[in-house]
Amino acid sequence: MKQKLPDVPPFSYFHSSENSKQPFNTDMMETSIYEDKPCSSTEGALRTSYREYFSFIREFVVSRWEQVVDILVSQSGGHIPQIDVVEIVAEKSGSDYHPASVRFVTANGLISFVANVATTQRGRSRLGMDFELLEDFHRRGVGGFLPQPYLISSQREFAQAESEDSMLMFLGKWLDGYHEFHLTRPNGGSDLPLVVWDTDDGLKLVSEPQSKEIYRQTAFILTYYFDLTDFREIFPWHHAAGDFVVRLKPTPDVKLVTVRQYAARIQSDKDFELDAREAALLFMCNLTIRNRVDRLDGIGDMVWGPRDFLEATVCGFFDCLQARESDGSVRTGFTSALRSVCEKLDLVAWAQLFEGTLESFNPAAPDFDLIETHLPDHIFEVFRLFSKD
C-alpha cells in the first residue's frame, strides 16, 4: 500500500555566514543575488532579488513534491519522514551557479540537498550538460567522487529560459561536512597555507601534510576520469571557483562538485597520432599547472601554489594510474612505463611539452599571466622531480 503523501511543510530562508546560518529579513529579500567577485561572469549586473531566488527554489520543490518525497524516502529507510520545515540557505554566488542548500528538518535529523541555480546565460547553457554528465557517471558506477543529481528543470522551462532574469536549476545530493578550500596569506606574510571554509565551525587553517593530501586527491580524481582511449577528461575546472570540496575529519576526503564538460582537450594533429602514453604525459603537464592556481581566499588575486603541491599532484596522478591498473581499466605496466619516460626526459624536452601546453591556454584568461610568469621555474621543478641525479 502506497504511503500517504505528506503535506508541504513551511519554508524558512537563510544565508550562510562563516560558521552559521542567518535568517533573511524583509530588506535583505529585496537585494540582488548578484555579487561582483573577480571570478564572476562579466555579463552585467543581474536584477534577480533574493525573494525571487528563494521563491523559484520553493516552487521547484513544491511542484515536484511527490518526486522529492520519493527521494527522501530512499534516504530514510523506506519510510516517509516527518518533515517539520524546509530551510533554504543561500550558500554562495558563483560565475555559473548560485547554489543553495535545501534542508529538510525531520524528526530524525536533517536531509540536505543542493539547489544549483543558474541565473546567467552561460550558467543556463551549462546546467543541462552538468546534470547529464553527473547522471551518466553515477549510472555507470563511477560517480563516487561526485554528487548524485536528482531533479532538473523541465524541457519547457529550458525552452523559456531566454530572458535575462530567468532561472534554471537542478537538485542534487548535498555533501554533508564538505567545504571549499583556498590558498590564504595570514597576516600578509609570504606563506600560502590552505584554509577550509567550514560553515559549521568557522575557517580552518590546514596543516601541511593535510594540504598535500588534499591536492594529491584532487589530482587522483581528475586522473580517474581521464579516458586513455579517447582522451576525454573533466575540463575546465578551477580551484578559484570552489569546484573541489574537502571533509577534514577523520582524514581529508575530497570531492568534485561539478562537471562542466567531458571531452577530449588533447587532440592529435593531422600528421601525428597520439598514443595513450603521450596523451597521459600531456594531461599530467596541464594538471601540474592547474592544480597550483587559485584565487587568494577564493576572491582575491590569482596566486601560485607552493612546490609541495606539485609533488602531491604528480603523486596523485601516478597513484591513480596504478589503482586503475589494479582494477583492470589501465593495461598492466602502463604506469611504470610512463614514469620511466618522465625520468628520461631532459630539461629541453620538458620545456617543449609545457610550452605546447601553455599555447593551448587562453591568453585573455585571468590566470594566464600568473602561469606564464611561474612556468620557467615550474618546468625546472618538474624536471628535478623526475631526475635521478
C-alpha positions as CSV (number, residue, x, y, z in Angstrom):
1,M,0.0,0.0,0.0
2,K,1.4,3.4,-1.0
3,Q,2.2,5.7,1.8
4,K,0.2,8.9,2.1
5,L,1.9,11.9,0.6
6,P,2.7,14.4,3.4
7,D,1.6,18.0,3.2
8,V,4.1,20.5,2.0
9,P,5.7,22.0,5.2
10,P,6.5,25.6,5.8
11,F,9.7,27.1,4.3
12,S,12.3,29.3,6.0
13,Y,15.1,31.3,4.3
14,F,18.6,31.9,5.4
15,H,22.1,33.0,4.2
16,S,25.3,31.3,5.1
17,S,27.9,33.2,7.2
18,E,31.3,32.0,8.3
19,N,30.1,29.5,10.9
20,S,26.3,29.7,11.0
21,K,23.1,30.4,9.0
22,Q,21.4,33.7,9.5
23,P,17.7,34.5,8.6
24,F,16.9,36.9,5.8
25,N,14.9,39.9,6.9
26,T,12.5,41.8,4.6
27,D,15.1,44.4,3.4
28,M,17.6,41.7,2.5
29,M,15.0,39.8,0.5
30,E,14.8,42.7,-2.0
31,T,18.6,42.9,-2.6
32,S,20.1,41.3,-5.7
33,I,21.7,37.9,-5.6
34,Y,24.5,39.1,-7.9
35,E,27.8,39.7,-6.2
36,D,30.6,41.2,-8.3
37,K,33.5,38.9,-7.5
38,P,36.7,38.8,-9.6
39,C,35.8,35.3,-10.7
40,S,32.2,36.2,-11.7
41,S,30.9,36.4,-15.2
42,T,31.1,39.8,-16.8
43,E,27.6,39.7,-18.4
44,G,26.4,42.6,-16.3
45,A,24.5,43.1,-13.1
46,L,21.6,40.8,-12.5
47,R,18.4,42.2,-11.2
48,T,17.0,39.0,-9.6
49,S,16.2,39.5,-5.9
50,Y,16.7,37.0,-3.2
51,R,12.9,36.9,-2.8
52,E,12.6,35.8,-6.4
53,Y,15.5,33.4,-6.0
54,F,14.0,31.7,-2.9
55,S,10.5,31.7,-4.5
56,F,11.9,29.9,-7.5
57,I,13.6,27.2,-5.4
58,R,10.5,26.7,-3.3
59,E,8.3,26.4,-6.4
60,F,10.7,23.9,-7.9
61,V,10.4,21.7,-4.8
62,V,6.6,22.1,-4.3
63,S,5.8,21.4,-8.0
64,R,7.8,18.1,-7.7
65,W,6.7,17.3,-4.2
66,E,5.9,13.6,-4.9
67,Q,9.3,13.1,-6.5
68,V,11.0,14.9,-3.7
69,V,9.3,12.8,-1.1
70,D,10.3,9.6,-3.0
71,I,14.0,10.7,-2.7
72,L,13.5,11.5,1.0
73,V,12.0,8.0,1.5
74,S,15.0,6.4,-0.2
75,Q,17.3,8.2,2.3
76,S,15.1,7.4,5.3
77,G,15.0,3.6,5.3
78,G,11.9,3.3,3.1
79,H,9.6,5.4,5.3
80,I,8.2,8.9,4.8
81,P,9.9,11.1,7.4
82,Q,8.0,13.6,9.4
83,I,9.1,16.9,7.9
84,D,8.8,19.9,10.2
85,V,10.2,22.6,8.0
86,V,12.3,23.1,4.8
87,E,15.2,25.5,5.2
88,I,16.7,27.1,2.1
89,V,20.1,28.6,2.7
90,A,21.8,30.8,0.1
91,E,25.4,29.4,0.2
92,K,27.4,31.5,-2.2
93,S,27.5,33.3,-5.6
94,G,29.4,31.9,-8.5
95,S,30.1,32.7,-12.1
96,D,27.8,30.0,-13.3
97,Y,25.6,28.9,-10.4
98,H,24.2,30.4,-7.2
99,P,24.0,27.3,-5.0
100,A,21.7,26.9,-2.0
101,S,21.3,24.1,0.4
102,V,17.8,22.8,0.8
103,R,17.5,21.2,4.3
104,F,14.5,19.1,5.2
105,V,14.3,19.2,9.0
106,T,12.8,15.9,10.1
107,A,12.1,14.1,13.4
108,N,15.3,12.1,12.8
109,G,17.6,14.9,11.7
110,L,18.5,16.8,8.6
111,I,18.3,15.5,5.0
112,S,20.0,18.0,2.7
113,F,20.2,18.7,-1.0
114,V,22.0,21.3,-3.1
115,A,20.0,23.5,-5.5
116,N,22.3,24.6,-8.3
117,V,20.5,27.7,-9.6
118,A,21.7,29.2,-12.9
119,T,20.9,32.9,-13.4
120,T,23.3,33.9,-16.3
121,Q,23.1,32.9,-19.9
122,R,26.4,31.0,-19.6
123,G,25.1,29.2,-16.4
124,R,21.8,28.3,-18.0
125,S,23.6,26.9,-21.1
126,R,25.8,24.7,-18.9
127,L,23.2,23.4,-16.4
128,G,21.8,20.6,-18.6
129,M,25.1,19.2,-19.6
130,D,26.4,19.3,-16.0
131,F,23.3,17.4,-14.8
132,E,23.5,14.8,-17.7
133,L,27.3,14.2,-17.1
134,L,26.8,13.7,-13.3
135,E,23.8,11.4,-14.0
136,D,25.9,9.4,-16.6
137,F,28.8,8.9,-14.2
138,H,26.6,7.6,-11.5
139,R,24.6,5.4,-13.9
140,R,28.0,3.8,-15.0
141,G,29.0,3.2,-11.4
142,V,31.9,5.7,-11.4
143,G,30.3,8.6,-9.6
144,G,31.8,8.1,-6.2
145,F,33.8,11.3,-6.3
146,L,30.7,13.4,-7.5
147,P,27.4,14.4,-6.0
148,Q,24.3,12.4,-7.1
149,P,21.9,14.5,-9.3
150,Y,18.2,14.1,-8.7
151,L,15.8,16.5,-10.4
152,I,16.2,19.2,-13.1
153,S,14.1,22.0,-14.6
154,S,11.7,20.8,-17.3
155,Q,12.3,21.0,-21.1
156,R,9.6,23.6,-21.2
157,E,11.4,25.7,-18.6
158,F,14.7,25.3,-20.6
159,A,12.9,26.4,-23.7
160,Q,11.6,29.5,-22.0
161,A,14.9,30.5,-20.3
162,E,15.9,33.1,-22.8
163,S,15.2,36.3,-20.8
164,E,18.0,37.9,-18.8
165,D,16.2,37.3,-15.5
166,S,15.1,33.7,-16.0
167,M,16.4,30.9,-13.8
168,L,17.0,27.2,-14.1
169,M,18.2,24.7,-11.5
170,F,18.8,21.1,-10.6
171,L,18.6,19.4,-7.3
172,G,21.4,17.1,-6.2
173,K,22.9,15.5,-3.1
174,W,24.4,17.9,-0.6
175,L,27.8,16.7,0.5
176,D,27.4,17.0,4.3
177,G,30.6,18.0,6.1
178,Y,32.4,19.0,2.9
179,H,33.6,22.6,2.4
180,E,35.5,24.8,-0.1
181,F,39.3,25.3,0.4
182,H,41.5,28.1,-0.9
183,L,45.0,29.4,-0.5
184,T,45.3,32.2,2.0
185,R,48.0,34.6,3.3
186,P,47.7,35.1,7.1
187,N,48.7,38.5,8.3
188,G,50.0,39.5,4.9
189,G,53.0,37.1,5.1
190,S,54.7,35.2,2.3
191,D,53.5,31.7,3.1
192,L,50.4,30.4,1.4
193,P,48.7,27.8,3.6
194,L,45.3,26.3,2.8
195,V,42.2,27.4,4.6
196,V,38.9,25.5,4.6
197,W,35.7,27.4,4.7
198,D,34.0,25.3,7.3
199,T,30.5,26.8,7.5
200,D,29.8,24.7,10.6
201,D,32.8,25.5,12.8
202,G,34.5,28.5,11.1
203,L,37.6,29.0,9.0
204,K,40.2,26.3,9.5
205,L,43.9,26.6,8.5
206,V,45.1,23.2,7.2
207,S,48.3,21.5,8.2
208,E,51.0,21.0,5.5
209,P,50.5,17.2,5.4
210,Q,46.8,17.6,5.1
211,S,47.2,20.2,2.4
212,K,49.4,17.9,0.3
213,E,46.9,15.1,0.7
214,I,44.1,17.3,-0.5
215,Y,46.0,18.2,-3.6
216,R,47.0,14.6,-4.1
217,Q,43.4,13.5,-4.0
218,T,42.4,16.4,-6.4
219,A,44.9,15.0,-9.0
220,F,43.8,11.4,-8.3
221,I,40.1,12.3,-9.0
222,L,40.9,14.1,-12.3
223,T,43.1,11.3,-13.4
224,Y,40.4,8.8,-12.5
225,Y,38.1,10.4,-15.1
226,F,40.8,10.8,-17.8
227,D,39.8,8.3,-20.6
228,L,43.0,6.8,-22.0
229,T,41.1,5.5,-25.1
230,D,39.5,8.7,-26.5
231,F,41.3,11.2,-24.1
232,R,38.1,12.7,-22.7
233,E,38.6,14.5,-19.4
234,I,36.8,16.7,-16.9
235,F,37.7,20.2,-18.0
236,P,37.5,23.1,-17.3
237,W,37.8,23.1,-13.5
238,H,39.0,25.8,-11.2
239,H,40.1,25.9,-7.5
240,A,39.1,29.6,-7.6
241,A,35.5,28.6,-8.3
242,G,35.4,26.1,-5.5
243,D,35.0,23.1,-7.8
244,F,36.6,20.8,-5.2
245,V,35.5,20.5,-1.6
246,V,37.0,18.6,1.4
247,R,35.9,16.9,4.6
248,L,38.8,17.1,7.0
249,K,37.8,14.5,9.6
250,P,38.7,11.8,10.3
251,T,41.2,12.2,7.4
252,P,40.9,14.5,4.4
253,D,38.4,13.3,1.8
254,V,38.0,15.4,-1.4
255,K,35.0,15.5,-3.8
256,L,34.4,17.3,-7.1
257,V,31.1,19.2,-7.1
258,T,30.5,20.0,-10.8
259,V,31.4,18.7,-14.3
260,R,31.2,21.5,-16.8
261,Q,32.4,19.4,-19.7
262,Y,33.7,16.0,-20.5
263,A,35.5,16.0,-23.8
264,A,38.9,15.4,-25.4
265,R,41.0,18.5,-24.7
266,I,44.1,16.8,-26.1
267,Q,43.9,16.4,-29.9
268,S,46.0,14.5,-32.4
269,D,47.1,16.7,-35.3
270,K,46.8,15.6,-39.0
271,D,50.5,14.5,-39.1
272,F,50.8,12.9,-35.7
273,E,48.5,10.4,-33.9
274,L,48.9,10.4,-30.1
275,D,49.1,7.2,-28.2
276,A,47.8,6.7,-24.6
277,R,51.2,7.3,-23.0
278,E,51.8,10.6,-24.9
279,A,48.3,11.8,-24.1
280,A,48.8,10.9,-20.4
281,L,52.0,12.9,-20.3
282,L,50.3,16.0,-21.8
283,F,47.4,15.5,-19.4
284,M,49.9,15.4,-16.5
285,C,51.6,18.6,-17.7
286,N,48.3,20.5,-17.7
287,L,47.3,19.0,-14.3
288,T,50.5,20.1,-12.6
289,I,49.9,23.7,-13.7
290,R,46.2,24.0,-13.0
291,N,46.5,22.3,-9.6
292,R,48.8,25.2,-8.4
293,V,46.5,28.1,-9.4
294,D,43.9,29.6,-7.1
295,R,42.5,33.0,-6.0
296,L,43.6,34.2,-2.7
297,D,40.9,33.4,-0.2
298,G,38.7,32.4,-3.2
299,I,38.0,36.0,-4.2
300,G,41.4,37.9,-4.3
301,D,44.3,38.0,-6.7
302,M,45.5,34.9,-8.6
303,V,48.1,33.0,-6.6
304,W,50.5,30.2,-7.4
305,G,50.7,27.3,-5.0
306,P,53.9,26.0,-3.4
307,R,56.2,23.3,-4.8
308,D,54.7,20.8,-2.3
309,F,51.5,20.9,-4.4
310,L,53.4,19.9,-7.5
311,E,54.8,16.9,-5.7
312,A,51.4,16.0,-4.4
313,T,49.9,16.4,-7.9
314,V,52.4,14.1,-9.5
315,C,51.9,11.6,-6.7
316,G,48.1,11.6,-7.1
317,F,48.4,11.2,-10.9
318,F,50.6,8.1,-10.6
319,D,48.7,6.7,-7.6
320,C,45.5,6.8,-9.7
321,L,47.1,5.2,-12.7
322,Q,48.4,2.4,-10.5
323,A,45.0,1.9,-9.0
324,R,43.4,1.7,-12.4
325,E,45.9,-0.9,-13.4
326,S,44.8,-2.9,-10.3
327,D,41.1,-2.7,-11.3
328,G,41.9,-3.5,-15.0
329,S,40.9,-0.2,-16.6
330,V,44.6,0.5,-17.5
331,R,46.8,-2.1,-19.0
332,T,49.5,-3.7,-16.8
333,G,52.8,-1.9,-16.9
334,F,51.4,1.4,-18.2
335,T,52.3,3.3,-15.0
336,S,55.9,2.2,-14.7
337,A,56.5,2.7,-18.4
338,L,55.2,6.3,-18.2
339,R,57.2,7.1,-15.1
340,S,60.3,5.7,-16.9
341,V,59.6,8.1,-19.8
342,C,59.4,11.0,-17.4
343,E,62.7,10.1,-15.8
344,K,64.4,10.0,-19.2
345,L,63.2,13.4,-20.4
346,D,65.7,16.2,-20.3
347,L,65.0,19.8,-19.5
348,V,64.6,20.8,-23.1
349,A,62.0,18.1,-23.7
350,W,60.0,19.2,-20.6
351,A,60.2,22.8,-21.8
352,Q,58.8,21.9,-25.1
353,L,55.9,19.9,-23.5
354,F,55.0,22.7,-21.2
355,E,55.3,25.4,-23.8
356,G,52.9,23.4,-26.0
357,T,50.6,23.2,-23.0
358,L,50.8,27.0,-22.5
359,E,49.9,27.6,-26.2
360,S,46.5,25.8,-25.5
361,F,45.6,28.3,-22.8
362,N,43.5,31.4,-23.4
363,P,45.8,34.5,-23.2
364,A,42.8,36.6,-22.0
365,A,42.1,34.3,-19.0
366,P,42.7,35.9,-15.6
367,D,45.3,33.3,-14.6
368,F,47.4,33.4,-17.9
369,D,49.9,36.0,-16.8
370,L,50.5,34.2,-13.5
371,I,51.0,30.9,-15.2
372,E,53.4,32.4,-17.8
373,T,55.4,34.1,-15.1
374,H,55.9,30.9,-13.0
375,L,56.2,28.4,-15.8
376,P,60.0,28.5,-16.2
377,D,60.5,27.6,-12.5
378,H,57.7,25.1,-12.7
379,I,59.4,23.3,-15.7
380,F,62.6,23.1,-13.8
381,E,60.9,21.8,-10.7
382,V,59.2,19.0,-12.7
383,F,62.5,18.1,-14.3
384,R,64.2,17.9,-10.9
385,L,61.3,15.9,-9.5
386,F,61.9,13.1,-12.0
387,S,65.7,13.5,-12.2
388,K,67.7,10.8,-10.5
389,D,70.8,12.9,-10.2
